[in-house]
């Protein structure tokens, strides 16, 4: 009786362990495809103008632009929240033309957060001692290296809302006549220089 009960208990434990090992979180169930407001916005400008506003938005926040074209911008920024933790956010923005006349564009943005941890690898020193071969010594040197421990797409609506709000500010600045205002001081300086020379 005891042996049979032990067998039943052992088989029950094995079944529970197998059930726990077989249960894995299904990530794709969170993908509902029911909203387009988080990662995209539409603007009444051309795709080139929209991507230029995106480029200036990322530059103004300290991002390094790794690739830029008329319809795509890639940028990265590094953070160090702790002494042994390194975080990098990578932006990829695509600007697509929506209207036939090019007066409407959709801006699609995706931000990826990569997290790295500092790992130390000990390298023990060895010394040759003739016929005895090599001998490992107690002292060692350590090499520090960053190892990626996590990678996740940022899905916070507030994060992307702040990004698009700053893009809108740069698009609003595009409508101001900056070229004329920039030329006026130069013209006045030349006029002043001529009058000074004539005197």
ABEGO torsion letter per residue (X at the ends): XAAAAAAAAAAAAAAAAAAAAABBBBAAAABAGABAAAABBBBBBBAAAAAAAAAAAAAAAGBBBABBBAABBBBBBBBBABAABBBBBBBBBBBBBABAAGABBBBBBBBBBBBBBBBBBBBBBBBBAEAAEBBBBABBBBBBBBBBABBBBBABAAAAAAAAAAAAAAAAAAABBAAAAAAAAAAAAAAAAAAAAAX
